[in-house]
């Protein structure tokens, strides 16, 4: 799943996402998307811009001013590691889920 789709499906229901056909089709799908987003490494946001560089001034600003040396110390973190309050899953259940074989 692309990062753009994952972000759309994990966010609260919005009419624009529904009209674009990228909204989660159920609350279960939204929760699965949130769980998947929690495991996304921060580095993926640089590798896979949600809006193409050529089309968006903010994306260009982020990419052009990115400090790779500073980012190196956190690039391995996941969204959940970086912002633990964003996860819809209680901490002990997240640890249990991560201990399961793939």
C-alpha positions as CSV (number, residue, x, y, z in Angstrom):
1,X,0.0,0.0,0.0
2,X,1.4,3.4,-0.9
3,X,2.1,5.9,1.9
4,X,-0.5,8.2,0.4
5,X,-3.2,5.5,0.6
6,X,-2.2,4.4,4.0
7,X,-2.4,8.0,5.4
8,X,-5.8,8.5,3.7
9,X,-7.2,5.2,5.0
10,X,-5.9,5.7,8.6
11,X,-7.3,9.2,9.0
12,X,-10.8,10.1,10.2
13,X,-13.5,9.8,7.5
14,X,-13.5,12.9,5.2
15,X,-15.8,13.5,2.3
16,X,-12.9,14.4,0.0
17,X,-11.2,11.1,0.7
18,X,-14.5,9.3,-0.1
19,X,-15.0,11.3,-3.3
20,X,-11.4,10.5,-4.3
21,X,-12.0,6.8,-3.6
22,X,-9.2,6.5,-1.1
23,X,-11.1,6.5,2.3
24,X,-11.2,3.3,4.4
25,X,-14.3,1.3,3.5
26,X,-15.0,0.4,7.2
27,X,-13.9,1.2,10.7
28,X,-12.0,-2.2,10.7
29,X,-10.0,-1.1,7.6
30,X,-9.3,2.2,9.2
31,X,-7.9,0.5,12.4
32,X,-5.8,-1.9,10.2
33,X,-4.4,1.1,8.4
34,X,-3.6,2.9,11.6
35,X,-1.8,-0.2,12.9
36,X,0.2,-0.4,9.6
37,X,1.0,3.3,9.8
38,X,2.4,2.9,13.3
39,X,5.0,0.5,11.9
40,X,6.1,2.8,9.0
41,X,9.7,4.0,9.5
42,X,10.2,7.8,9.3
43,X,12.6,7.3,6.5
44,X,9.7,6.2,4.2
45,X,8.3,9.7,4.3
46,X,11.4,11.0,2.6
47,X,11.6,8.1,0.2
48,X,8.0,8.3,-0.9
49,X,6.7,11.9,-0.9
50,X,2.9,12.0,-0.6
51,X,2.7,14.9,-3.1
52,X,5.3,14.9,-6.0
53,X,8.2,17.3,-5.5
54,X,7.4,19.0,-8.8
55,X,3.8,19.7,-7.8
56,X,4.1,21.0,-4.3
57,X,6.1,23.9,-2.8
58,X,5.9,22.5,0.7
59,X,7.3,19.2,-0.4
60,X,10.2,21.0,-2.2
61,X,10.9,23.0,0.9
62,X,11.0,19.9,3.1
63,X,13.2,18.0,0.7
64,X,15.5,20.9,-0.1
65,X,16.1,21.9,3.5
66,X,16.4,18.3,4.8
67,X,19.4,17.8,7.1
68,X,20.4,14.1,6.5
69,X,23.0,14.2,9.3
70,X,20.5,15.2,11.9
71,X,17.9,12.9,10.6
72,X,20.3,9.9,10.7
73,X,19.8,9.5,14.4
74,X,16.0,9.0,14.1
75,X,15.5,7.7,10.5
76,X,15.1,4.1,11.8
77,X,12.2,5.0,14.2
78,X,8.7,4.1,13.3
79,X,5.8,6.5,13.5
80,X,4.8,4.8,16.7
81,X,8.3,5.2,18.2
82,X,8.4,8.8,17.2
83,X,4.9,9.7,18.3
84,X,3.6,6.9,20.7
85,X,0.4,8.8,21.5
86,X,-0.8,8.5,17.9
87,X,-1.3,4.7,18.0
88,X,-4.8,3.4,18.5
89,X,-3.5,0.2,20.2
90,X,-2.6,0.1,23.9
91,X,1.2,-0.3,24.5
92,X,1.1,-3.8,26.0
93,X,-0.9,-5.1,23.1
94,X,1.5,-3.4,20.6
95,X,4.4,-5.3,22.2
96,X,2.5,-8.5,22.0
97,X,1.6,-8.0,18.4
98,X,5.2,-7.2,17.4
99,X,6.3,-10.5,19.1
100,X,4.1,-12.5,16.8
101,X,5.7,-14.2,13.8
102,X,4.9,-12.6,10.4
